[in-house]
Amino acid sequence: MMKILMLGWELPPHNSGGLGVACLNLSKALARDGAKIDFVVPYEAKHEEIKFMHVVSAMKLDPLFRYGVGAYDSKFVDEALIPDAPRERMISIREVQHNYCKFINEYLMEYKPDVVHAHDWLTFEAGVLAKKNYGVPLIAHVHATEYDRSGMHGGNPLVHAIEREGLMFADKIIAVSQATKDIIVEKYHIPADKIDVVYNSLDEEFLKSAYTYDSDDYKYLEAMKSFGYTIVSTVGRFTIQKGLSNLMRAAAKALTKEKKLIFVFAGDGEQKEELLEMSAKLGISRNVVFTGFVRGKQLRDVYQVSDIFVMSSISEPFGLTALEAAHHGDVLILTKQSGVSEVIRSAMEYDFWDEDKLADEIVAIAKSAALKNTLKDGIEKEYCKISWNDVAKKVESIYNEVDKHKEFC
């Protein structure tokens, strides 16, 4: 039985995005194959529904405050540290990371894993520490780089430095798409043979959990659909990475060719006010709906009421929301800059900056039931082939590779 020390930053229900969902599903699949996992999170909370692994709290920190000023808004991350700050009162992401590293160093004095598996830059420092101080093989799992988060506009130099160190010290690197691997090779000059591409799969809860769509929650949209309107949705954080400004301009162009379109922007973030103003200035606010942050049933209701799901990201390492939307029967339009487009070939594609092409694709689907059904059938066949059990098998082979290498060192 392989012992794995998993270093993560979130697990459902205390997650803000796909990172926690991917970590949970991967860990569950590994546990089914017999792995013994200790999963360390930087906050204290009950995870009573997680029986298959040991969830460890690194500090007495409320889940709501684990981000400090925001782990996903890295422009606010700096080197300022207050090393002796009480663990329940930390105010910056660097303080949280600093104390996370201290906890891992102490934890490894007693716990002896076969491998340390660190997820994203938030835990890379702790992973490097584990390798340096205890000689444990390190797997660096890249769900997104700082280049992705900044919309390929450089990003935070400190975060780049942390990513670079983690990638250099790692025995093996897991990238969630070929696009992510290419960024790691190009930007961080890491040898390609050190990186394995392992795609994510659909959240198992979407397949197994009970769900009933309640049309009363979206009476307005359902009424508009009855009048022949097509519902186009997008889900995610309102940040520069997601390319939502391009989507809004494409929406305006599409509406000049097809009036019966409604665009649903589900989520929240720093660009919310900008997007609201854009919809008004473009004269399309009557055809745009902002739902605010959604999760659970509310999120699934958005997918269910939609006809088309658009992933407009400037750089999206994978994009689990596209698989979730596909499960609910949505036709997908994906940017060529999204990792999920590497496994869903039946989706329509466009370059994130090509607003004219996006508008034309939306109109084409809205006007052709035959095209819509053909795309829908193809997407359904493709997403059903991806499973977390297959993901776990690939990750286990990587573990075995570094474990064998350790024996000869």
C-alpha positions as CSV (number, residue, x, y, z in Angstrom):
1,M,0.0,0.0,0.0
2,M,1.5,3.3,-1.1
3,K,1.5,6.2,1.4
4,I,0.9,9.5,-0.2
5,L,1.2,12.9,1.4
6,M,-1.1,15.1,-0.7
7,L,-0.6,18.9,-0.3
8,G,-3.6,20.9,-1.3
9,W,-5.3,24.2,-0.7
10,E,-9.0,23.3,-0.8
11,L,-11.5,20.5,-0.8
12,P,-15.3,20.6,-1.3
13,P,-17.4,22.0,0.2
14,H,-14.8,24.6,1.2
15,N,-13.6,25.3,-2.4
16,S,-13.8,28.3,-4.6
17,G,-13.2,26.5,-7.9
18,G,-12.2,23.4,-9.8
19,L,-8.9,22.8,-8.0
20,G,-10.6,21.4,-5.0
21,V,-13.0,19.3,-7.1
22,A,-10.1,17.8,-9.1
23,C,-8.1,17.0,-5.9
24,L,-11.1,15.3,-4.3
25,N,-11.9,13.1,-7.3
26,L,-8.2,12.1,-7.9
27,S,-7.8,11.2,-4.2
28,K,-11.0,9.2,-4.2
29,A,-9.9,7.2,-7.3
30,L,-6.4,6.6,-5.8
31,A,-7.9,5.4,-2.5
32,R,-10.2,2.9,-4.4
33,D,-7.0,1.4,-5.8
34,G,-5.6,1.0,-2.3
35,A,-3.5,4.2,-1.7
36,K,-3.3,5.5,1.8
37,I,-3.6,9.3,1.6
38,D,-3.0,12.1,4.2
39,F,-4.4,15.3,2.6
40,V,-3.2,18.5,4.2
41,V,-5.3,21.7,3.9
42,P,-4.4,25.1,5.4
43,Y,-7.7,25.5,7.3
44,E,-9.7,23.8,10.0
45,A,-13.1,22.4,9.0
46,K,-15.1,19.2,9.2
47,H,-15.0,16.9,6.1
48,E,-17.3,14.3,7.5
49,E,-18.3,13.0,4.1
50,I,-14.7,12.1,3.2
51,K,-14.1,8.6,4.6
52,F,-11.5,7.4,2.1
53,M,-8.5,9.5,3.3
54,H,-7.2,11.4,6.3
55,V,-7.9,15.1,5.9
56,V,-5.3,17.1,8.0
57,S,-5.7,20.7,9.1
58,A,-2.4,22.5,9.0
59,M,-3.6,25.4,11.2
60,K,-6.6,26.7,13.1
61,L,-7.8,29.0,10.3
62,D,-11.4,29.5,9.2
63,P,-11.8,28.2,5.6
64,L,-13.1,31.6,4.5
65,F,-9.8,33.3,5.4
66,R,-7.3,30.8,4.0
67,Y,-6.7,33.0,1.0
68,G,-5.6,36.0,2.9
69,V,-6.1,38.8,0.3
70,G,-6.8,36.2,-2.4
71,A,-4.8,33.3,-3.7
72,Y,-6.4,33.6,-7.1
73,D,-5.6,37.3,-7.3
74,S,-1.9,37.0,-7.2
75,K,-1.1,40.7,-7.9
76,F,-1.7,41.2,-4.2
77,V,0.8,38.5,-3.2
78,D,4.1,39.9,-1.8
79,E,6.9,38.7,0.4
80,A,5.6,40.4,3.6
81,L,5.6,37.8,6.4
82,I,4.6,37.9,10.1
83,P,6.2,34.6,11.0
84,D,4.8,34.4,14.5
85,A,1.2,35.5,13.7
86,P,-1.4,33.5,15.5
87,R,-2.6,30.8,13.2
88,E,-6.2,31.8,13.4
89,R,-5.5,35.5,12.6
90,M,-3.3,35.4,9.5
91,I,-4.0,38.2,7.0
92,S,-1.9,37.4,3.9
93,I,-1.4,34.5,1.7
94,R,2.3,34.4,2.4
95,E,1.7,34.1,6.1
96,V,-0.6,31.1,5.5
97,Q,2.0,29.5,3.2
98,H,4.7,30.2,5.7
99,N,2.9,28.4,8.5
100,Y,1.7,25.6,6.1
101,C,5.4,24.9,5.4
102,K,6.2,24.9,9.2
103,F,3.4,22.4,9.7
104,I,4.6,20.1,6.9
105,N,8.1,20.1,8.3
106,E,6.8,19.1,11.7
107,Y,4.4,16.5,10.3
108,L,7.1,14.7,8.4
109,M,9.0,14.1,11.6
110,E,6.4,11.4,12.4
111,Y,4.7,10.6,9.1
112,K,6.8,8.8,6.4
113,P,5.2,8.9,3.0
114,D,6.4,7.2,-0.1
115,V,5.7,10.3,-2.2
116,V,4.7,13.9,-1.7
117,H,2.1,15.2,-4.3
118,A,1.8,19.0,-4.3
119,H,-0.9,20.8,-6.1
120,D,-0.1,24.2,-7.7
121,W,2.1,27.0,-6.5
122,L,0.3,27.4,-3.2
123,T,1.9,24.2,-1.9
124,F,5.1,24.0,-4.0
125,E,7.2,25.5,-1.3
126,A,6.1,22.9,1.2
127,G,6.7,20.2,-1.3
128,V,10.3,21.4,-2.0
129,L,10.9,21.5,1.8
130,A,9.7,17.9,2.1
131,K,12.1,16.8,-0.6
132,K,15.1,18.9,0.7
133,N,14.7,18.0,4.4
134,Y,13.4,14.4,4.2
135,G,14.4,13.1,0.7
136,V,10.8,12.2,-0.2
137,P,10.1,12.1,-4.0
138,L,8.1,15.1,-5.1
139,I,5.3,15.2,-7.7
140,A,4.4,18.8,-8.8
141,H,0.8,18.8,-10.2
142,V,0.1,21.9,-12.3
143,H,-3.5,22.8,-12.6
144,A,-2.7,26.4,-13.7
145,T,0.4,28.5,-14.0
146,E,0.8,32.1,-13.2
147,Y,0.8,32.8,-16.9
148,D,-2.7,31.3,-17.1
149,R,-4.0,33.3,-14.2
150,S,-2.7,36.6,-15.6
151,G,-4.1,36.0,-19.0
152,M,-0.6,35.5,-20.4
153,H,0.4,39.0,-19.4
154,G,3.4,38.1,-17.2
155,G,1.8,38.0,-13.7
156,N,3.5,38.2,-10.3
157,P,7.3,37.6,-10.3
158,L,7.1,36.1,-6.8
159,V,4.6,33.5,-7.9
160,H,6.7,32.8,-10.9
161,A,9.8,32.2,-8.7
162,I,7.8,29.8,-6.5
163,E,6.5,27.9,-9.5
164,R,10.0,27.7,-11.0
165,E,11.6,26.3,-7.9
166,G,8.8,23.7,-7.4
167,L,9.1,22.6,-11.0
168,M,12.9,22.4,-10.9
169,F,13.0,20.4,-7.7
170,A,10.1,18.0,-8.6
171,D,11.0,14.5,-9.6
172,K,8.1,14.4,-12.0
173,I,5.5,17.0,-13.1
174,I,1.9,16.4,-13.9
175,A,0.3,18.9,-16.3
176,V,-3.5,18.9,-16.9
177,S,-3.2,19.4,-20.6
178,Q,-0.6,19.5,-23.4
179,A,-1.2,23.3,-23.5
180,T,-0.1,23.5,-19.9
181,K,2.9,21.3,-20.6
182,D,3.9,23.6,-23.4
183,I,3.8,26.6,-21.1
184,I,6.0,24.9,-18.5
185,V,8.6,23.9,-21.2
186,E,8.6,27.3,-22.9
187,K,8.4,29.7,-19.9
188,Y,10.2,27.7,-17.2
189,H,12.6,25.7,-19.5
190,I,11.8,22.4,-17.9
191,P,12.7,19.3,-20.0
192,A,9.6,17.9,-21.7
193,D,10.4,14.3,-20.7
194,K,10.0,15.3,-17.0
195,I,6.3,16.3,-17.6
196,D,3.4,13.9,-18.1
197,V,0.0,15.1,-19.3
198,V,-2.8,13.7,-17.3
199,Y,-6.3,15.1,-18.1
200,N,-9.0,15.7,-15.6
201,S,-12.4,14.0,-15.7
202,L,-15.9,14.9,-14.7
203,D,-16.7,15.4,-11.1
204,E,-18.2,12.1,-9.9
205,E,-20.8,13.9,-7.9
206,F,-22.3,15.1,-11.2
207,L,-22.8,11.5,-12.2
208,K,-23.9,10.0,-8.9
209,S,-25.6,12.7,-6.8
210,A,-29.4,13.1,-7.0
211,Y,-30.4,16.1,-9.0
212,T,-33.8,17.4,-10.2
213,Y,-34.1,20.5,-12.3
214,D,-36.6,23.0,-11.0
215,S,-37.7,25.2,-13.8
216,D,-39.3,27.6,-11.3
217,D,-35.8,28.9,-10.5
218,Y,-35.4,30.2,-14.0
219,K,-39.0,31.1,-15.0
220,Y,-37.9,34.0,-17.1
221,L,-35.3,32.0,-19.1
222,E,-37.7,29.1,-19.6
223,A,-40.4,31.5,-20.8
224,M,-38.0,33.1,-23.3
225,K,-37.0,29.6,-24.5
226,S,-40.7,28.9,-25.2
227,F,-40.6,31.9,-27.5
228,G,-37.7,30.4,-29.4
229,Y,-34.8,32.0,-27.6
230,T,-31.4,30.2,-27.3
231,I,-29.7,30.4,-23.9
232,V,-25.9,30.9,-24.0
233,S,-24.1,30.5,-20.7
234,T,-20.6,30.8,-19.2
235,V,-19.5,29.9,-15.6
236,G,-16.4,31.0,-13.7
237,R,-14.5,33.7,-11.9
238,F,-14.8,37.1,-13.5
239,T,-11.1,37.6,-14.1
240,I,-9.0,38.6,-17.1
241,Q,-8.0,34.9,-17.6
242,K,-11.5,34.0,-18.5
243,G,-11.8,36.3,-21.6
244,L,-15.3,37.5,-20.6
245,S,-14.8,41.0,-22.2
246,N,-14.3,39.2,-25.6
247,L,-17.4,37.1,-25.0
248,M,-19.5,40.2,-24.2
249,R,-18.4,41.9,-27.4
250,A,-19.1,38.7,-29.4
251,A,-22.6,38.6,-27.8
252,A,-23.3,42.1,-29.1
253,K,-22.1,41.0,-32.6
254,A,-24.2,37.8,-32.5
255,L,-27.3,39.8,-31.5
256,T,-27.1,41.9,-34.7
257,K,-27.6,38.6,-36.6
258,E,-30.0,36.7,-34.3
259,K,-32.2,38.6,-31.8
260,K,-33.4,35.6,-29.9
261,L,-30.3,35.1,-27.8
262,I,-29.9,35.5,-24.0
263,F,-26.4,35.4,-22.4
264,V,-26.1,34.1,-18.9
265,F,-22.9,35.1,-17.0
266,A,-22.7,32.9,-13.8
267,G,-20.0,33.8,-11.3
268,D,-18.4,36.7,-9.6
269,G,-15.1,38.5,-9.5
270,E,-13.1,41.7,-10.0
271,Q,-14.5,42.3,-13.5
272,K,-18.2,42.2,-12.5
273,E,-18.7,46.0,-12.6
274,E,-16.8,46.3,-15.9
275,L,-18.9,43.6,-17.5
276,L,-22.1,45.2,-16.3
277,E,-21.1,48.5,-17.8
278,M,-20.1,46.8,-21.0
279,S,-23.5,45.2,-21.5
280,A,-25.1,48.6,-21.0
281,K,-22.7,50.5,-23.3
282,L,-23.1,47.8,-26.0
283,G,-26.9,48.2,-25.7
284,I,-27.5,44.5,-24.9
285,S,-28.2,44.6,-21.2
286,R,-31.8,43.3,-21.9
287,N,-30.2,40.1,-23.3
288,V,-27.7,39.6,-20.6
289,V,-28.3,37.9,-17.2
290,F,-25.9,38.0,-14.3
291,T,-26.6,35.3,-11.7
292,G,-23.9,36.0,-9.2
293,F,-21.8,33.2,-7.6
294,V,-23.4,29.8,-8.0
295,R,-22.6,26.3,-6.7
296,G,-24.3,23.0,-6.1
297,K,-27.8,22.8,-7.4
298,Q,-27.8,26.5,-8.6
299,L,-24.8,25.8,-10.8
300,R,-26.4,22.7,-12.3
301,D,-29.6,24.6,-13.0
302,V,-27.6,27.1,-15.1
303,Y,-26.2,24.2,-17.1
304,Q,-29.6,22.6,-17.4
305,V,-31.4,25.7,-18.7
306,S,-28.6,26.5,-21.2
307,D,-28.4,25.4,-24.8
308,I,-24.8,26.5,-25.5
309,F,-21.9,26.7,-23.1
310,V,-19.0,29.0,-24.0
311,M,-15.5,28.7,-22.4
312,S,-13.9,32.0,-23.5
313,S,-10.7,31.7,-21.6
314,I,-7.5,33.4,-22.8
315,S,-5.7,30.5,-21.2
316,E,-7.5,27.6,-19.5
317,P,-5.2,24.7,-18.4
318,F,-8.2,22.3,-18.5
319,G,-11.7,23.5,-17.8
320,L,-13.9,21.1,-15.8
321,T,-16.9,23.3,-16.2
322,A,-17.1,22.3,-19.9
323,L,-17.4,18.6,-18.9
324,E,-20.1,19.6,-16.4
325,A,-22.0,21.5,-19.0
326,A,-21.7,18.6,-21.5
327,H,-23.2,16.3,-18.9
328,H,-26.3,18.5,-18.9
329,G,-26.6,18.4,-22.6
330,D,-25.1,21.7,-23.6
331,V,-23.3,22.2,-26.9
332,L,-19.8,23.5,-26.3
333,I,-17.9,26.4,-27.8
334,L,-14.3,26.4,-26.5
335,T,-11.3,28.5,-27.1
336,K,-8.3,26.7,-28.7
337,Q,-6.4,28.0,-25.7
338,S,-8.4,25.6,-23.3
339,G,-7.0,22.2,-22.4
340,V,-10.4,20.5,-22.5
341,S,-10.5,21.2,-26.2
342,E,-7.8,18.5,-26.5
343,V,-10.2,15.8,-25.4
344,I,-13.6,17.1,-26.6
345,R,-13.2,17.2,-30.4
346,S,-16.9,17.6,-31.2
347,A,-17.0,21.1,-29.7
348,M,-16.8,24.2,-31.8
349,E,-13.5,26.1,-31.4
350,Y,-12.1,29.6,-31.9
351,D,-9.1,31.7,-30.8
352,F,-10.0,33.7,-27.8
353,W,-9.5,37.0,-29.5
354,D,-11.7,36.1,-32.6
355,E,-14.9,37.7,-31.5
356,D,-16.4,37.5,-35.0
357,K,-15.9,33.8,-35.3
358,L,-17.4,33.2,-31.8
359,A,-20.4,35.3,-32.8
360,D,-20.9,33.3,-36.0
361,E,-20.6,30.0,-34.2
362,I,-23.2,31.0,-31.6
363,V,-25.6,32.2,-34.4
364,A,-25.0,29.0,-36.5
365,I,-26.0,26.7,-33.6
366,A,-28.9,28.9,-32.6
367,K,-30.3,28.8,-36.2
368,S,-29.7,25.1,-36.9
369,A,-31.3,22.3,-34.9
370,A,-29.5,19.7,-37.0
371,L,-26.1,21.3,-36.2
372,K,-26.9,21.5,-32.5
373,N,-28.0,17.9,-32.3
374,T,-25.0,16.6,-34.2
375,L,-22.6,18.5,-31.9
376,K,-24.5,17.4,-28.8
377,D,-24.3,13.7,-29.7
378,G,-20.6,13.9,-30.5
379,I,-19.8,15.7,-27.3
380,E,-21.8,13.2,-25.2
381,K,-19.9,10.2,-26.6
382,E,-16.5,11.9,-25.9
383,Y,-17.0,13.1,-22.4
384,C,-18.4,9.7,-21.3
385,K,-15.0,8.0,-22.2
386,I,-13.1,10.0,-19.6
387,S,-12.9,8.6,-16.0
388,W,-11.1,9.3,-12.8
389,N,-10.2,5.6,-12.5
390,D,-8.1,6.0,-15.7
391,V,-6.6,9.2,-14.3
392,A,-5.6,7.4,-11.1
393,K,-3.9,4.6,-13.1
394,K,-1.7,7.2,-14.9
395,V,-0.8,8.9,-11.6
396,E,0.0,5.6,-9.9
397,S,2.4,4.8,-12.8
398,I,4.2,8.1,-12.1
399,Y,4.4,7.3,-8.4
400,N,5.9,3.9,-9.2
401,E,8.4,5.5,-11.5
402,V,9.8,8.0,-8.9
403,D,9.6,5.3,-6.2
404,K,11.8,3.0,-8.3
405,H,14.2,5.8,-9.0
406,K,14.5,6.5,-5.3
407,E,15.6,2.9,-4.7
408,F,18.6,3.4,-6.9
409,C,19.7,6.7,-5.5
